[in-house]
Amino acid sequence: MASKNEKQVIGNLKLRIPGGKATAGPPVGSTLGQWGLNMMDFINPFNEATKDFMGKNVIVHIKVYDDRSFDWVCLGQPVDDLIREAIKIQKGSGKPNLDKVGKITRAQLEEIANKKMAQLNAVDLDGAVKIVAGTARSMGVEVEG
């Protein structure tokens, strides 16, 4: 139970937004508006913090508190986007068990795993590589080595 001076979390939002390009329109405006939050208090700091990811999708987790304040954390690019970028494909396979769309090497998997290590539920790099490889397989990408 929360103490009297501690804020209570009333919402956990997860958004996928182009880095450096958040606007008051959907999906940001409509989502934050539902919770009664000031959009510009999120949009300006977000665009400043994610200008290195300009145009690439990033995942953001926003915690909404009962006093209409909020915190947010940017988790960087999603793993599937990093895989598509690494092997230069537009999208994954609609039938990943039948139709293969590309191949990814162990070195590429390790590079992606290193970028995402903080967000992955893995103890070491080898475990993180297995998680990324699983995502690649589910997209119809063959894993080499």
KEFIMI-996835 format. One record per residue (C-alpha): x, y, z. Coordinates in pm, whole numbers, plus 50000, padded with zeros to 5 digits. Example, Ala and Ser with C-alpha at 12.3 -4.5 7.8 and 13.67 -1.06 7.14 Angstrom:
BEGIN
{{51230, 49550, 50780}}
{{51367, 49894, 50714}}
***
This chain:
BEGIN
{{50000, 50000, 50000}}
{{50130, 50346, 49911}}
{{50199, 50594, 50189}}
{{50007, 50925, 50198}}
{{50289, 51133, 50044}}
{{50368, 50879, 49771}}
{{50210, 50921, 49428}}
{{49990, 50639, 49307}}
{{50042, 50507, 48954}}
{{49712, 50507, 48766}}
{{49842, 50416, 48421}}
{{50133, 50255, 48236}}
{{50148, 50357, 47871}}
{{50369, 50204, 47603}}
{{50409, 50395, 47279}}
{{50611, 50347, 46960}}
{{50695, 50694, 46830}}
{{50934, 50821, 46558}}
{{51237, 50964, 46740}}
{{51256, 51343, 46743}}
{{50920, 51374, 46565}}
{{50655, 51352, 46837}}
{{50360, 51584, 46770}}
{{50031, 51666, 46939}}
{{49856, 51447, 46681}}
{{49803, 51071, 46710}}
{{49939, 50854, 46863}}
{{50091, 51089, 47124}}
{{49819, 51350, 47153}}
{{49524, 51113, 47165}}
{{49691, 50880, 47416}}
{{49812, 51151, 47656}}
{{49485, 51343, 47617}}
{{49285, 51045, 47745}}
{{49478, 51067, 48072}}
{{49444, 51447, 48098}}
{{49818, 51511, 48061}}
{{49981, 51821, 47914}}
{{50118, 51698, 47582}}
{{50385, 51965, 47547}}
{{50540, 51860, 47881}}
{{50614, 51528, 47708}}
{{50665, 51625, 47342}}
{{50942, 51885, 47382}}
{{51168, 51682, 47618}}
{{51104, 51365, 47414}}
{{51201, 51528, 47085}}
{{51514, 51672, 47243}}
{{51617, 51340, 47401}}
{{51554, 51133, 47087}}
{{51697, 51357, 46816}}
{{51974, 51096, 46763}}
{{51701, 50849, 46654}}
{{51552, 51099, 46406}}
{{51287, 50922, 46198}}
{{51346, 50578, 46353}}
{{51078, 50432, 46581}}
{{51156, 50423, 46952}}
{{50967, 50263, 47238}}
{{50860, 50486, 47527}}
{{50711, 50378, 47861}}
{{50511, 50647, 48042}}
{{50394, 50616, 48404}}
{{50090, 50830, 48483}}
{{50030, 50932, 48846}}
{{49706, 51023, 49024}}
{{49801, 51394, 49040}}
{{49823, 51406, 48655}}
{{50203, 51408, 48657}}
{{50408, 51151, 48469}}
{{50755, 51000, 48416}}
{{50882, 50852, 48093}}
{{51168, 50629, 47983}}
{{51290, 50585, 47627}}
{{51395, 50225, 47555}}
{{51544, 50292, 47212}}
{{51462, 50110, 46890}}
{{51263, 49785, 46902}}
{{51459, 49464, 46835}}
{{51259, 49386, 46520}}
{{51352, 49725, 46371}}
{{51720, 49664, 46450}}
{{51705, 49322, 46281}}
{{51538, 49465, 45968}}
{{51799, 49741, 45960}}
{{52090, 49497, 46000}}
{{51987, 49270, 45711}}
{{51829, 49547, 45501}}
{{51473, 49419, 45458}}
{{51145, 49614, 45462}}
{{50938, 49372, 45667}}
{{50932, 49025, 45816}}
{{50763, 48722, 45666}}
{{50388, 48666, 45685}}
{{50461, 48291, 45714}}
{{50793, 48273, 45903}}
{{50800, 47892, 45912}}
{{50766, 47867, 45532}}
{{50885, 48190, 45370}}
{{51234, 48312, 45468}}
{{51314, 48679, 45403}}
{{51687, 48691, 45484}}
{{51979, 48568, 45690}}
{{52145, 48715, 45997}}
{{52491, 48631, 46130}}
{{52605, 48569, 46488}}
{{52805, 48897, 46476}}
{{52493, 49095, 46380}}
{{52294, 48924, 46657}}
{{52566, 49013, 46912}}
{{52569, 49377, 46799}}
{{52190, 49403, 46844}}
{{52205, 49216, 47177}}
{{52470, 49459, 47306}}
{{52248, 49758, 47217}}
{{51943, 49607, 47388}}
{{52113, 49428, 47682}}
{{51965, 49660, 47946}}
{{51606, 49584, 47835}}
{{51644, 49211, 47771}}
{{51575, 48950, 48037}}
{{51919, 48789, 48003}}
{{52207, 48724, 48241}}
{{52485, 48736, 47981}}
{{52548, 48818, 47617}}
{{52485, 48459, 47505}}
{{52137, 48463, 47658}}
{{52064, 48801, 47499}}
{{52176, 48668, 47158}}
{{51931, 48378, 47197}}
{{51646, 48619, 47267}}
{{51732, 48831, 46960}}
{{51771, 48515, 46748}}
{{51423, 48405, 46856}}
{{51279, 48737, 46743}}
{{51461, 48701, 46411}}
{{51323, 48349, 46359}}
{{50970, 48469, 46433}}
{{51015, 48727, 46154}}
{{51118, 48462, 45901}}
{{51491, 48541, 45919}}
{{51736, 48248, 45908}}
{{51992, 48252, 46189}}
{{52343, 48150, 46083}}
{{52590, 47991, 46326}}
***
